[in-house]
Amino acid sequence: MKSPTQCCDLCGCDNIEIISQADRHRQALNTGLCLGCGLVMHVPVPSEAEVTEYYASRYRQDYHGECQPSERRIMRAWKNAERIHKQLEPALSGVETVFEVGAGIGCTVKLFETEGFKASGIEPNYDFNAFTKQSLFAHVDNVNLFSLETTPRTDLLLLIHVIEHFSSPQRALRHIRELIHDDGLFYVECPNITGPFATYDRMFHYAHIYNFSPQTLQATVEQCGFELVQCFSGDNDPDIHMLFKKCDEAKAAAVSSDHAYWVRERINQYNVVSYHARPSYLSKRARKVSSYLMEYMKAKDFVADLLGRLARAGS
């Protein structure tokens, strides 16, 4: 089924095929595949005003089921921040300032601060904001990206599972580029639509307006004036991790209709039975269940210790 007239945010093509008509909760949601490049998106894409309202007030409850961060969520966010810092550490020579767009709880901002960087960020949703400021003592403002003046302010900008939420990733990335110092770094993470991270009926939901493959993510970022420094993930990983450097010239999109067909094949590579029967899934699932049990057991003490350390450091 072809979509109503809509142009792809990456390649400008209007040949968009509807590949799903429901989200993971069986609610109506049209998802389209651009046959020109392979970018996957909502049809229609919600307006910037709709996105702003949703993320300011409803996102946490809809997506996470909580308006205040649980101890388990805080622990996971802090450990994820440690992973990101360790992953980027070899590239951080000369970096003094770090800025995160969509900082969530604020753990990544605070972790970089404890590592000696001048770290700050913004988060449009206000549910976690009181915890961020009063318990983590993180410098995170409750504002929208497009409220920021386009003035260079940071050596490294982080975008962790946020790019998929923008009404127009290209518009957001052009704005983000102006926030980064010349030769500064840009790090982005998002789900990998071509990695087996979910069965087909669980792939799509309202919060993720766009779904990227590694190739469409790289092309989208490079088109906005960045060059790839390093990709930390592969085609089969459930998430994409990429580090870019701000550059003078934008690159043309290096994707084509052949990539679109490959994306479609990857999306449809498993059914419910074959997805859950994979040896890699079974082993990963066993490890994940075990880690969840450990999280529930350790989260309360972990967070109490963390907040105690941060309070003492701030006093």
FENURVEN-V476351 format. One record per residue. RES is the residue in three letters. PHI is phi in degrees with one decimal (none if undefined). D_LAST is the distance of its C-alpha to the last C-alpha in whole Angstrom. Layout:
BEGIN
<<RES/PHI/D_LAST> <RES/PHI/D_LAST>>
END
This chain:
BEGIN
<<MET/none/61> <LYS/-87.4/60> <SER/-76.8/57> <PRO/-59.4/58> <THR/-56.5/57> <GLN/-155.8/54> <CYS/-100.4/53> <CYS/-67.8/51> <ASP/-68.3/47> <LEU/-88.9/48> <CYS/-109.4/51> <GLY/82.8/53> <CYS/-69.5/55> <ASP/-107.4/57> <ASN/-92.7/58> <ILE/-115.8/56> <GLU/-97.7/57> <ILE/-72.6/55> <ILE/-111.9/54> <SER/-156.3/53> <GLN/-120.8/53> <ALA/-146.0/50> <ASP/-91.6/47> <ARG/-67.0/45> <HIS/-102.3/46> <ARG/68.5/49> <GLN/-88.4/49> <ALA/-62.2/51> <LEU/-161.8/49> <ASN/-83.4/51> <THR/-119.2/50> <GLY/-119.7/52> <LEU/-110.9/52> <CYS/-73.2/53> <LEU/-78.2/56> <GLY/-87.8/56> <CYS/-144.0/53> <GLY/102.1/51> <LEU/-71.7/48> <VAL/-110.2/48> <MET/-154.8/47> <HIS/-66.6/47> <VAL/-131.8/50> <PRO/-82.0/50> <VAL/-72.9/46> <PRO/-64.9/44> <SER/-71.3/44> <GLU/-60.7/40> <ALA/-64.8/40> <GLU/-64.6/41> <VAL/-64.3/38> <THR/-59.2/35> <GLU/-65.3/36> <TYR/-63.7/36> <TYR/-75.2/33> <ALA/-73.0/31> <SER/-126.2/32> <ARG/-117.6/34> <TYR/-60.0/33> <ARG/-60.2/31> <GLN/-68.3/33> <ASP/-67.4/36> <TYR/-92.1/35> <HIS/-105.9/32> <GLY/74.0/33> <GLU/-153.3/30> <CYS/-100.5/28> <GLN/-124.6/24> <PRO/-68.6/23> <SER/-73.6/25> <GLU/-61.9/23> <ARG/-64.1/26> <ARG/-67.1/25> <ILE/-63.9/21> <MET/-61.3/22> <ARG/-63.8/25> <ALA/-65.9/23> <TRP/-68.0/21> <LYS/-66.3/24> <ASN/-66.7/26> <ALA/-62.7/23> <GLU/-62.4/23> <ARG/-61.7/27> <ILE/-62.7/27> <HIS/-61.0/25> <LYS/-62.8/27> <GLN/-64.6/30> <LEU/-90.2/29> <GLU/-51.1/28> <PRO/-62.5/31> <ALA/-99.2/32> <LEU/-93.3/28> <SER/-61.6/29> <GLY/89.6/29> <VAL/-82.0/26> <GLU/-113.8/23> <THR/-114.5/23> <VAL/-128.3/23> <PHE/-133.8/24> <GLU/-114.2/24> <VAL/-97.1/27> <GLY/79.6/27> <ALA/-77.3/23> <GLY/60.9/24> <ILE/-64.2/21> <GLY/107.5/19> <CYS/-64.9/19> <THR/-68.0/21> <VAL/-57.9/19> <LYS/-68.7/15> <LEU/-61.5/17> <PHE/-63.8/19> <GLU/-62.7/15> <THR/-66.7/14> <GLU/-89.1/18> <GLY/101.0/17> <PHE/-92.9/19> <LYS/-83.7/18> <ALA/-117.1/18> <SER/-154.9/19> <GLY/-173.2/22> <ILE/-132.6/24> <GLU/-148.1/25> <PRO/-71.4/28> <ASN/-79.7/28> <TYR/-97.9/25> <ASP/-62.6/25> <PHE/-90.9/22> <ASN/-63.2/20> <ALA/-64.1/18> <PHE/-63.4/17> <THR/-55.7/16> <LYS/-81.7/14> <GLN/-89.2/13> <SER/-110.6/12> <LEU/-85.9/12> <PHE/56.4/11> <ALA/-91.9/14> <HIS/-87.6/16> <VAL/-126.4/19> <ASP/-95.1/21> <ASN/-89.8/24> <VAL/-137.2/27> <ASN/-89.9/30> <LEU/-51.4/31> <PHE/-77.7/34> <SER/-84.1/32> <LEU/-82.5/30> <GLU/-65.6/32> <THR/-81.7/34> <THR/-126.3/32> <PRO/-54.4/31> <ARG/-139.5/27> <THR/-147.2/27> <ASP/-88.5/28> <LEU/-138.5/28> <LEU/-115.1/28> <LEU/-107.3/28> <LEU/-135.1/30> <ILE/-103.3/30> <HIS/53.0/32> <VAL/-129.2/32> <ILE/-59.2/36> <GLU/-72.4/38> <HIS/-95.9/37> <PHE/-76.6/38> <SER/-66.1/41> <SER/-138.6/42> <PRO/-55.8/40> <GLN/-63.5/42> <ARG/-62.1/41> <ALA/-63.4/37> <LEU/-68.4/37> <ARG/-65.4/39> <HIS/-68.3/36> <ILE/-61.3/34> <ARG/-56.6/36> <GLU/-73.7/35> <LEU/-87.6/31> <ILE/-103.6/31> <HIS/-62.2/32> <ASP/-55.2/36> <ASP/66.6/36> <GLY/-73.6/33> <LEU/-108.6/32> <PHE/-133.8/32> <TYR/-113.4/32> <VAL/-135.0/33> <GLU/-128.3/34> <CYS/-163.4/36> <PRO/-62.6/38> <ASN/-105.2/42> <ILE/-65.3/45> <THR/-95.7/47> <GLY/-92.7/45> <PRO/-77.0/46> <PHE/-94.0/43> <ALA/-165.0/45> <THR/-70.1/48> <TYR/-53.7/50> <ASP/-74.1/49> <ARG/-113.6/46> <MET/-76.3/45> <PHE/-110.5/45> <HIS/-156.3/43> <TYR/-60.3/42> <ALA/-64.6/38> <HIS/-100.7/40> <ILE/-72.5/42> <TYR/-120.7/43> <ASN/-128.1/43> <PHE/-107.3/43> <SER/-93.7/45> <PRO/-55.4/44> <GLN/-71.0/46> <THR/-72.7/46> <LEU/-67.5/42> <GLN/-59.9/43> <ALA/-64.1/46> <THR/-62.0/44> <VAL/-69.4/41> <GLU/-65.4/43> <GLN/-66.1/45> <CYS/-104.5/42> <GLY/97.9/42> <PHE/-133.7/40> <GLU/-123.7/41> <LEU/-69.7/41> <VAL/-96.4/39> <GLN/-160.4/39> <CYS/-107.8/39> <PHE/-95.9/37> <SER/-132.7/39> <GLY/-117.7/43> <ASP/-60.4/46> <ASN/-94.5/45> <ASP/-78.6/42> <PRO/-69.7/40> <ASP/-127.4/38> <ILE/-104.6/38> <HIS/-125.1/35> <MET/-136.6/36> <LEU/-113.8/35> <PHE/-121.4/37> <LYS/-123.4/37> <LYS/-65.0/37> <CYS/-135.3/41> <ASP/-82.0/43> <GLU/-119.9/46> <ALA/-82.0/46> <LYS/-102.0/48> <ALA/-70.3/51> <ALA/-61.2/50> <ALA/-98.1/51> <VAL/-133.3/52> <SER/-149.9/56> <SER/-63.1/58> <ASP/-60.8/58> <HIS/-67.8/54> <ALA/-60.6/54> <TYR/-67.3/57> <TRP/-65.4/55> <VAL/-60.4/52> <ARG/-59.6/54> <GLU/-62.9/55> <ARG/-67.2/52> <ILE/-63.2/51> <ASN/-99.1/54> <GLN/-71.2/54> <TYR/-126.8/53> <ASN/-101.1/55> <VAL/-59.4/53> <VAL/-70.0/55> <SER/-67.6/55> <TYR/-64.2/51> <HIS/-79.4/50> <ALA/-88.4/53> <ARG/-62.0/51> <PRO/-56.2/50> <SER/-65.4/47> <TYR/-66.4/46> <LEU/-63.3/47> <SER/-69.7/45> <LYS/-66.1/42> <ARG/-65.0/42> <ALA/-62.5/42> <ARG/-65.8/39> <LYS/-68.2/37> <VAL/-60.6/38> <SER/-62.8/37> <SER/-67.2/34> <TYR/-61.8/33> <LEU/-62.2/34> <MET/-66.1/31> <GLU/-61.2/29> <TYR/-61.9/30> <MET/-75.9/29> <LYS/-102.3/26> <ALA/-58.5/24> <LYS/-60.3/22> <ASP/-68.4/21> <PHE/-59.9/20> <VAL/-67.9/18> <ALA/-60.9/16> <ASP/-66.6/15> <LEU/-59.9/14> <LEU/-66.2/12> <GLY/-64.1/11> <ARG/-64.1/10> <LEU/-67.8/9> <ALA/-65.2/6> <ARG/-66.6/5> <ALA/-67.9/6> <GLY/-87.3/4> <SER/-86.7/0>>
END
